[in-house]
Amino acid sequence: MLLVDDHAVVREGYRRLLERTADLIVVGEAASGEDAYRLFGELSPRVVVMDISLPGIGGIEAARRILARDPAARILMFSVHEDVVFSSRALQTGARGYVTKSSAPEVLVEAVRLVAAGKLYISHDMAQELAVQMVPGQHNPLHALSAREFEVFRLLVAGHRIEEIARILSLSTKTVANYQSSIRQKLDVSNTAQVVRIALSQGLLGGESGFATVRKDEGGAA
């Protein structure tokens, strides 16, 4: 498997955990989404275990690129995020599983085995949250965003300018500006400050959220 996390100490801990069992072997490690995409092509791992909050392109965007390259890729998201926004977005992108870092060690091992076997795995805590979201009357405005719009949203509220986002996602500034306009329209807001407030209202701003470094809005531009 390919293990993707931007913290070397974290990767080492998970490598030791996973390789305690004879049938699980870590063939490579990556510290960013870009490296994950490159190593996937070089190593052809059976499973990619990937964090969502990564420098540069996030785990969801990295998963989208990997799946565009190989639709049969088996990706397991392993993240600190317990918010259903992230798990549902990961699954919509095509990830085969989602496990939170608060789960017991044996849960990750079980999830890797099931995803490797072509099955879907969602940790019990996230499965319950996903079920609640299906109850009539429950609404999260972020579910209206496409996978690419969600990635632009993530980078916007993390404080990145349009030019920076274009570089990170390998898009033109015009394309990113169009995504920004679409995001504002879908969220029914008129500037980046209001976009940030939605992120706050959904509990998406925090130390390990990937949304933490927020700049002040300047006349509605980003």
Number of C-alpha atoms within 10 A of each C-alpha: 23 22 24 26 26 19 12 12 10 11 17 14 10 18 20 12 15 20 13 12 10 7 8 17 16 18 14 18 22 21 18 23 28 20 14 26 19 12 17 21 13 10 12 15 21 20 23 29 30 30 26 28 23 23 15 17 22 22 27 29 24 23 27 20 17 23 18 12 13 13 11 12 23 26 28 30 28 27 23 16 22 16 15 19 19 20 27 19 18 24 18 14 19 21 26 25 23 30 28 22 16 13 15 11 12 11 18 23 17 13 24 28 16 16 22 21 12 15 13 18 22 20 18 14 14 20 16 12 16 17 10 12 15 10 9 7 7 8 11 13 12 18 15 13 18 16 17 16 19 21 19 26 24 23 25 24 29 18 20 19 16 22 15 18 25 18 13 17 19 11 13 14 16 12 12 23 18 13 21 22 16 15 23 17 11 14 18 12 15 14 17 24 21 17 21 24 15 19 17 14 10 14 11 22 20 11 9 13 18 19 21 16 15 15 16 13 16 10 9 11 14 21
